[in-house]
Amino acid sequence: MNHTELRAATSLAFVYVLRMLGLFMVMPVLALLALEYADYSPLLLGLAIGGYGLTQAVLQIPMGMLSDRIGRKPVIVAGLVMFAFGSLVAAMADSLMWVVIGRILQGAGAIAGAVMALAGDVSRDSQRPKVMAVIGVSIGFSFYLSLLLGPLLSEDYGLSGIFWATSLLALACIPLVIFVVPKAQNLAPSGDTLPRLKDLGALLMEPKLRKLNFSVLVLHLLITLLFMQFPKLLVAQGWPLDSHWQIYLPVLLLSVLAMAMLMRLSKRLGASKALKLSILLLTLAFAGLALVSNQWLLLLMCWLFFTGFNYLEANLPALVSSLAPAGKKGSAMGAYASFQFFGAFLGGSLAGVIGQYLGNAWLFPAAALLSLIWLFLLGDMAGGAGHLKRYTLAVNPANGPIEQIVQELRRMAGVKDITLVPEELAIYLKVDSRQFNLRQARQVVNSGLPPQA
């Protein structure tokens, strides 16, 4: 990566970390601290934990598309202001209902699509995956950091203090976006970074993408449901809230090591079996949590859950990226992100309903049953995705008829999918890297003639 790309990757990753901390830090503490509100109910608690997911899911794609019209930075700054405002509402809340409203307003700052599009604008095609990877890693890092910081901050400053801190962090991102993130004009092809409404219908019906969207919905439903009850179990076992970070830290570190082993094992098992094994770990974890009362077995179940969760969280988006048609990765990832956030909302709502009308004892059995249903519905996800690569080639009509260039590229070995976007003068390719020759493809684009050996 050059200096501009490196600066974009690190600054946008930093924006992501600070913003996602604000969404996640309350998750490990809210189930306990919400008991202090006079209007507490399991239903309101569930909405407070997962409420941000509703507005995130609804606004994710429109905000990304808006950034294509008025610019990336204005949309990102507006989203950060809205997020800070929602945090302030939750910080000053004197009832759990106002915490719910604050969380929903937090989610309205849906800037993920605009951030990814800006990262695409300032990076070259060859380096764009690296920039996106840095930002992607920051999301996971912010979640793990939130599990450690949430209990620590709540001990000294309470739930209100966490929301005040997240508001200040969001506001601190604004000068970072304005002055540090590189400026860019949207001149690069955008099909692999931004969603298009015309693509969404067909992508939502594509069988494998549909399974992956359902998978991320259930995954985030389950983790939201987990934090409705797990902090209470820790307290019942004699661990006060301010010591929970000491539990999460070794569990997360060990789960990352186990995830690395699972990734190595997946090369032999294949993608489909590795996904099913991870879902099985989630099923066992929830079944164990429903049955165990021993504190060490409780930690073992938590480790099993995060091992499976880490693997799925890392590999599901990679599969979406690989399976999406050429030139439509932005639309596929936009739909995927919407399902992801809606899963968080659905998890909080479902957990609230179960806790309100059946009792919290039913949460983990319900999660285990849902995991089993997910395992059954997933089916076969194989397809050699590991060898698929994407390229975007700029075309010049002066080099020959564009349709002829497309036909010549279509005949090349290894080309799996090809999309021409005339208004962008761009051709998107999805290819099998074992057979495809990029040098010859560029020859075709530059000459309009069949490739030369």
N, C-alpha and C positions, 0 to 999 in steps of 0.2 A: 504493500500500500504506500502511496505517496503521502506527503505531509497533509494535504487537504483531506484525503480519505481517512488518515489516522486521526486527525482532529475531529472529523465528523463522527467517526465511530465512538471515540472516547467521550465526547461531549454529549452525544445523543444517548449513549448508554448511561451516563451519569444522570441525565434527565429522567430516563426510564427508572433507574434505581430509586431516586428520591420520590418519584410519583407513586410507584408501586408499593414502596414502603408504607405510604399513607393508606393504601387500600388494605394491605395485609397485616399491619402491626396490631390491629385490634382483634384479629381472628383468634389468637391463642389466649386472650384475656376477657373477651366480651361476654362469654358464657357465664363467667363468675362476677364480673363487675356490673353487669346489667341487673343483677338481683337487687341493687341499691335503689333502683327507680321504683316509684310507687305504682306505676302502671305496668310493671313487669308481667310478661306472659311468654310462654314458649313460642307462640306465633310471632310476637313482636321481636323476640330475640332472633328468630330465624331470618326475619326480614332485615334486621339490623346487620346481621353477618353477611347476608347475600344480596341485599338490596341494590348495591352498586352494580351488580351484574345485569339488571334489567335495562338501565339506561345505557350502559356500555354496549350491550347487545344491539339495542335499537339504533344507537347513534354511530356505531363503529364505522359502518360503510358510508353513510351520508357525510360524516365529517371528513373522511378520506377523499371523497369525491369533491367536497367543497374546497378542499385544499388545492385541487387541480384548477379551480376557477379563480380563487382570490389569493392563492399563495400558501405555502406550507407554514411559514413562521406566524402569520396572523392567526391561523387556525390553532396552532400549537399554543401560542400565548393565550388566546381566548379560552382554550381548554384548561390550561393551568389556572387561570383566574377563576373559572367555574369550580374547579377542583378545590382551590383554596377557600372559596366561598362556602362550598358544602362542608368542608372541614370546620369552618368557623361556626356554622349552624349546629353541627354535632357537638363542638366544644362547649357552646353556651347552652346546650339542651338541658332542660330541667325535667324532661320525661323521655322515656324510651321511644315514644312516637316521634319526637323531634330528632332523636338519633337516627331513626329510620329515614326521615326526610333528608337529613344531612348526608347520609350514605348514598341515597338516590341522587342527590345533587353532585356528590363526588363523582359518581359514575358518568354524569353528563359531560364531564371533561374527557371525552373519548378521543384521545389524540394518537392512538397506536398507529392507525392507518396513515395519518399525516407524517408521523415520525419516520415510518418505514419508507414512505414515498420520498421524503427529503433525503434519507440515506441513499436511496436509489439515484436521486438527481445529482448528488455530488460524488458519486463513485463510478469508476469505469466498469464496463461489463465484466471484465476478467477479475476485478477485485470486489465486485458487489457481494458475492457470497460471504467473503471474509467480514465485510462491514456488517452485514446482517447477522452473522454468527456472533460477533462481539455484542451486539445489541440483544440478541437472543439469550446469551449467557447471563447478561445483566438481569434479565427478568427472573431467572431461577435464583440468582444470587440474592436479589431483593427479597424473595420469599423466605429463603433460609435465614437471612439477616433479621427479618421481621419476627421470626419465631424466637430469636434470642433477645432482641431489643424490646419487644412488646411487654413481656413480663417484667423486665428491669425498669422500664420507664413507668409502668403502672404502679410500681411499689412506691415511688416518690411523688408522682404527679397525677396518678389516677387516670381514668379514661379520658377526662377532659384534657389533661396534659398531653396525651397522645395525639388528640385531634388538633390542639394548638400547634404542636410540633409539626404535624403533617401539613398544616396550612402554611407555616413559615417555610418549610422545605419546598412546597410548590411555588411560592412567591420567589424563593431564591433561584429557582430554575429559569425564571423569566429573563433576567439579564444574561444568563448563560446562553439561552436560545438566541437572543438578539445580537449579542456581541461576540460570542465564542463559536457557536455553530456556523460553519461556512455558509456563505450566501450562494444560491444557485438559481439558475433559470431552468424551468421545466422543459428542457430540449430533448432529453433522452427518451427513448421508448418507455412507456409506462405500463405496458400490459402485464409485466411480471411484478409490479409493485402496487398498483392501484386497482381496485375492483371496478368492474363495469356492470351496470344493471342488466344489460342485454345478455351477459354471460351467465348470470346467477341461476336462472331457471334451469338451464340444461345441466349446470354443474351440480345443483342440488339433487338432480335425478340420477346422476352417474353412480352406479352401485357401490364402487369401492370408496369414492369420496363421501358418499352418504354414510357408509359404515364408520369412516373416520370422524365425520362430524358428530355422529351419534356417540362415538367413543369418547371424544373430548367433552361432550356435554355430560356424560355419565361420570367421567373422571373428576370433573370439577364439582359436580353434584355431590360426589362421595367425600371429597376433602372438606367441603363446606359442612356437610353433615357430621363429619368426624369431630370438628371443633365445636359443635353444639354440645358434645357430651364428654370428650376426652379430658379437657381441663378439669372437669368436675371429678372424674375418676382419679386423677392424680392427687387432688386435694383430699379425697376420701381415703387415699392410701398414705396420707401423712406428709405429702409434699406441698408446702404453701406456694402461692402463686409466684412469689419473688424468686423461688428456686427452680421454676420450671425450665428456665433456659439451660440449667445444668443438666437437665434430662434430655432436652432437644438436641443439644450440641453433640454429645457422643452418638446419639441415635442417628442424626443426620450424617455425621462423618462416616459411620459404619454403613449406612445405607448407600452412600455415594460409592464406597468401595465395592459393595455388593452389586450395585448397578454396573460398575465397570466390568466386573466378572460376567454379569449377565449379557453385556454387550459383546464380550468376546465369545460367549457361548452361542449368541444369536448367529454368528457367522457359520456355525455348524448346523444349528437348528433351522435357520431360515427366519425371515421376518414374521411370518404368520404364527409359528409355534412360539417364538419369543414373546410376541404380544399376548398370546393366550397364557403363557406361563406367568407373565406379569399380572394379568387379570386374576389368575388363580391365587397369586400371593395376596392380592387385595381381598379376595373372597375368604381366604384362610384367616387373614388379619381381623376382618370384621366378625367372622364366626368365633374366633378366639376372644375378641373383646366382649362379645355377648355372653361368654361363659366364664372367663377367668376372673379371679379376685386377688390372685397373688401379684404383688407389685412387680416382680421380675418378669413374670409371664406377660404382664401388661406392657412392659418395655419391649419384650420380644415381639409382641403383636404390632407395636408401633413401628419397630424396625422393619418388619415384613411389609407393612403398608407403605412406608416411604421408599423401600427398595422397588416395589412395583410401581409406585407413583412416579419416582424419578425416571425410571426407564420409559414409561409411557409418555411422560411430559416432554422428554427429549426426542423421542422417536416418532410420535404421531405427526407433529408438524413437518418433519423431514419426509414422511411418506406422502403427506398432502402435496408438498412441494414437488415431489418426484412424479406423482400420479396425475397432477393437473395437466390439462392439455397445453400445448405450446402457446405462449402468449397470453395465457389465462391464469397464471399462477397468482396474480394479484387478486383476482375475483375469488379463486379457490381459497386463498388464505384469509380474505376478508370474511367469507362465509364461515370458515373454520373458527376465526376469532369470535364471531357473533355467537356461534354455538357454545364456545368455551365460556363466555361471560354469562350467557343465558343459563348454562349449567350451574354456575354459582348461585344465581338467583333462584333457580328451581330447587337446588339443594337446601338453601335456607328456608324457602317456603314449605317444602315437603317436610323438612325436619320440624319446623314450627307446628305444622298441622298434626304430625304424629305425636310430638311432645304435648300439644294442647289437648288432644282428644283420646290418645291411647296411652300416653306416658313415655318418658324418655327411655325406659327399658326396651322399647320396641325399635329404637333407632338403629342399633347395630344389627339385629336380625334382619331388618328391612334392607339395610345396606348390603348384607351378605347375599340376600335373595336377589337383589338387583344386579350385583356383580355376576351371579350365576347366569342370569338372563342375558346379560351383556356377553358373557363368554360363549353362550349358545348361539347368539345372533351374529357374532363377529364373522364366523365362517372362515374361508380361506382368503388371506390377504397377500398371497405370494404373487410374484410377477417380475422378479429380477430387477427391482427398482434400484439396486445398488450400482448398476452399470449405466444408468440413465444420466445424461447431462443435458444442460440447456445452453443455447447460444442465441444471441440476438445480432443479426447482421443488417447493417444499414444498406439500403439500395439506392441507386441513382438511375432514374429513367433514361439518362443519356447513355448508359451502358447497354441498353437493349430493353425490349419489352419486359416489364416486371413479371407478367404471367408466365413468360417463357423461362425466366430465371427460376421461378417457383417450380415449374415442371422439371427442369434439370436437377434442381436440388432434391425433389421428391424421388427421382430415380437413383440417387446416391445410396450406397450401402450404409446401413445403420440408421437411416432417418426413420423415426417412429411417428413423428407428428410434426406438422408444419402449418404455421398460421401467418398469413400476410395481412398487415394493417396498413392500407394505402395512405391514410392520412398522416401516419407517422413515418412513412417510407422505411418501414422496418419489417423484417422477416424473423419470426420466432421459430426456433427449431428445438425439438426434443429428440435426442439421438442416443443410440447405444455406443458408448465410448470405445467398445472393443472393435467396432467395425467402421466408425465414422472418421473421415479425414477432413479436419477443419481447414487445412491449407487448400485442398481442392475445392471446398465449398466457397471459400473466399475468391478463388479463381473464377468460379461460376458467376458470383455476384458482380465481380469487377468487369467481366468480359461478356456475360450473357451467353457463353458457349459451354458445351459439355466439358466436364473436368478432364484435364490432361494428367497422364500418369507422371 
